[in-house]
C-alpha cells in the first residue's frame, strides 16, 4: 500500500493519534523505517527485516522525498505487510512522526535504511518486552560494518541506570535503529520532537522517564559506517541538539521550566572561549572517529587508522573511551 502525504501531520492529528487508547493497538510489531536517498543500501536493510524469523509484523516505510531510486524500489515490493508513505523532504523527526500515525501494533521497532538486522532481532526483542512489562525501550549491542567487512561487537550498557547515566553524560547508551519500544509509551511522551534532525537522544531520555531502558547483550544490529562523514558544521549542530536534549531532561527531572532550542542555543553560545574550543575539538574528534570506522571497514583501512590518530590528538580521553568500548568487555 502506498500513501501520499503532502503535508506534515498537524499537531491536532498527531495528538489524536498519540492520545489513542491502548485498545486500538494490535498484538505484534510495527517496524518503522525512514528513507531518504538510501540506495543501494536500502535493499539489504529492507530484506533483513522481511527475512526475520518472527514474521507477524507490519512494515511502515516513510520515503522522505528521495530523489534517487529509493521510492521506485519500495513501490516494486509486493508484500502485504508493507505500507509505503511518501512525503516531501522534512527530515527524520517529521518522517518518524508521520510513520507513527500508521503504526498499529503493540511494539514499534525502528530500522535505519542503510543498516542490517540479525534474523532473530524482532523475536528476541519482543520476548524481552513481554518478560519486562516496565521496560519502555529495548535495544541491543551492535557492530560497525562497511562495504568490505564488519567489526567486533560493540558492548553497550545493559541496565536502565547505566544507560540513562550514559545518555546524560552525552555518551551513547542506545542505538536508535536497533531499538524496539512500546507504542503506547511512545505516544505517551508525544512522539519525536519537532526539530528537523537528531531526534533520538531526546526520545531516549523522555522514554526513560516513563519506563526502564535496557539493551540485550547480543549483537543484533549492524550499523553501517560510511567512509563519508558529516561536515563540521553539521556535527556542531548535532552536538548542540544533544546538549539541548540533555539540558531539558535535567530541567524536567528537577521541576524547572523548559526553554526553546533557540533560547538554549543563544545561552549555550555564551560559554568561555576555552570551553568552546574544547567542545569544537571534541566534536572534530567524533567526526574523525566516525569517518575512520567507515574507512576501516570499507576499502581504506590504513587511512581510517590515520584518522583514529587525528581523533586521538583532538580528544585523547574520548577516543580512548570509544576504542575501549569497541574492544573491551561488556559493561554492566
N, C-alpha and C positions, 0 to 999 in steps of 0.2 A: 504494500500500500504506500502510495506517495502522497504527501500532504504539502501544499504550498502555503507558507506563512509569510505574508508580505509585511506584516507589522510585528514589532516585539509584543510579547504578552503584556497587556495593560496591568497596572497594579491591582485593579479590581478583578481581572480574570485570573491573575496569578494568585491573589488572596483567596479567590473562590476555590481554586484547585487545592491550595495549601491548607484550606480550612475544611476539606472533606473529612467526613467521619471515617474511622477505620473500616467500617463495613463495606466501603467501596473498594477496598484492596483485596485482590485475589491471592491465593497461595502461590508461592514460587518467586521467580526472579524476573525483573525487568533489567536488561543490560542496556546501558546508555553510553553512546559514543558521539562525540562531536568531531567533524572532519572539515578541514579547510586545506585544499590543495595537498592532499595526503598521498597521492600516487607517487611511486608504485608500492609504498609500504602498506597502504590501506588494505590490499588484497590479503596479505598474511595476517593482519590484525583481525579482519572480519572472519577469515577461515578459522583462526584459533578459537573464536567463540562458537561458530557453527559446529565445530568438532568436539565440543565439550562432552564429557561422559554424562553429565546431567543435561537433559535435553528439553525439559519443560520450562522454557523461558520465552519472554518477548524480547525483541531486539530493536531498540529505538535509536536510529542514527540521524543526527541533525547535520545536514550539509550547510555549512556557514558561508554560503556564497562562493564556493570554489570556482576557479577559472580554469582548472586543468580537467582531467578526465574523471575526477572523483565521482561526480554525480552520474555520469554515464555508466560507470561501473556499478554503482549502487542500484541504479534502475534496472540493470541487466540481471540482478539476482532474483531468483524465483524461489522464495521461501516464505510460507505464510506467517512465520513468526516475525518477519521484518516490517517495520514502519519507517519509511524514509520521510523526513521532514526537511523542507527546503526553506531557507531564509536568506535575505541579504546579509553580507558580512557585518556582524556586530560583535564578534569576539566570543571567547569561550564561556564567559559568565552568562551572557544572554542566551547562547546556544544551550547551556546547561538548564536554564530555567524553561526554555522552550521545550526541551526534551522531557523535563519533569512533568509537564502538562499531559504527556502521553504515557507515562509510566503508571501502570495499574496493578502492579504486583507488590507483595508484602516487602520484598527486599529489592534494593536497587544497586546493581553492580556497575561501577564505572570501567571504561576501557578506552585507552588512548588509541588514536588512529594509526600510529606508527610503531606500536609495541606488540607484544605477544603474550598470551595467557597459557599457562600449563593446562592440559586437558582436564585435570581434576580440580581446577581452581574453584569453579562455581559450587561443585559438590562439597568440597571441604569448607569453604566459607559459609555456605548455608548451614552445614552441620554445626559450625561454631556459633552462629547466631541462634540456632534452635536450642543449643545447650546453655546459652548465656543470655537470658532474656533482658538483662540490664545493659547489654553492650549495644552501643549506637553504631559503631563502625568497626569492622574487622578488616585488616589489611594482611600483608604478608611480607616476608623478606623477598628480595629481588636480586637480579644480576644485570649488569650492563651488557649490551651486545651491539655489534655493528655489522657491517657488510661481510666481515671476514670470520669473526669468531665471537664467543661470549666469554665473559669473565667469571670469576668465582662469586659465590653467594655473598651479598652484602648484608650483614646482620643488622637487624632493626631492634629497637626497644620493644619488648613484648607486652608489658602490662600498662595499665592506664596511667599510673603515676609517672612512670618513666617516659611514656610517650608525651604526656602533657608537659612535663618538665622540658623535654627536648624542644617542643614547639614554642614554648615561652622563651627559651634561650635563642630561638632562631635556627635551631638545628632540625634536620628532617626527622620526623617521627612516624610519618605515614607517607605512602606513595599514592597519589590521587587515583591514577589509572588502575592500581591494584586493590582498590578499596571496594567493599560491599557494605552498604548501610541500610538501616531501617527506613523505608519510605515515610512512615508515619513521623519519625523523628526529624527527618529532613524537611518535611512540611512544617513541623512544629517550629523549627528555627528560622523559617522563611526562605528556604532555598539558598541559591547563591546570591552574593551581593551584586549590586548593580553597576559596579565598575567593570571596565572592559576586559581586563586581564588579571591573572594572578589571584584567582578566586579560591584556591584550595586551602590556603593557610587559615583564612578566616572561617571557612566552613568547618575545618577540623576543630578549631578552638570552640566554636559555638556548639557543635555536636558533642564535644567533650563536657559541655556544661549541662546537658540533659541526659547523658548516658556515659557509660565507660567506653574507652578506646582500647583496642587490642590488635596485636599482629600475630599471625601464625608463624611458627619458626621455620616452616618450609619455604623454599624459594619457588613461588608460584607465578612469577611475573618476570618477563624480560623487558628491560627499559632500554629503548634504542638510544645510544649515544651518538649524536650526529657529529660529523667532522666539522661542520659549520657551527657557529655559535651566535648567541645574542650579542648585539652591539653593546658597547659600554653604557650608552645612554639607556637602553632597554634594561640592562642589568641593574642600573641605578634605580630605574622606575620599579623594577621588581622588588628590590631591597626596601624601597620606601613603602610599597604596598604591604610587604610582610611586616615591617615595623609598625605600620598603622594597625594591622590586624592584631598584633601582639599588644599594642597600647590600648586598643579598645577592649580587648579581653580583660586586661588588668583593671580598666575602669569599671566594666560590668561587675567584676568579681569583688570590687571594693565599694560598689554602690555609687560611683561617681557618674556624672552626666557624660554622654558621648559627644564627639565633635565630628565635623565633616572631614573628608580626606583633604580638602583644600585648606581647612584651618590647621589640620595636623601638619601638612606639608610646609605651610608658612612658618609654623613654630619649629618644625624639625630642621629647617634650613638655617636656624639661628645658632646652631651649635658652634663651638670654638673651631678655629682653623685646624688645630691639631686633631680634634675629633673627626672633622670632615675628611681630613687626609687619611686617617685610619680607616674610615668607612670606605673611602674610594679604593684603598689598597686591598681591603678585604673583598670588596666586590670584584675587583680585577682578578684577584686570586681565584675566586669562584668561577669567573668566566674562563680563565685559562684551564682550570681543572676540568670543567665540563667539556671543553673542546678537546682536551687531551684524551678523555675517555673515548670520544668518537674516533680519534686518530689511532689510538692503541688497538681498538677492536675492529678497525677497518683496514686500510691499506697504507697507513703511515705510522707504524708503531714507534719508530725512532723519533719522529717529530713530536709524537704525543708525549714521549718521555722527556723531551726537552721542554715541552710546555709545563710538565709537572715541576721541573726545576724553576721555571718562571713563577708558577703559583707559589712555590715554597719561598722564593725571595719576597714576594708580595705579602704573604701571610704565613710564616713558618708554622705557628701552632695550629692554625685552622687546617692547613694542608696535611700536617701530621695526623690530626684527628680524623680527617677524611680517609687517609690511607690506612690508618689503624682500623677504621670501621670496615673498610673493604676486605682486609686480610686478617683481622683479629677475631677472637672468639665471639659467639653470640652474646649480646648483652641481655641482662635480665632486668 
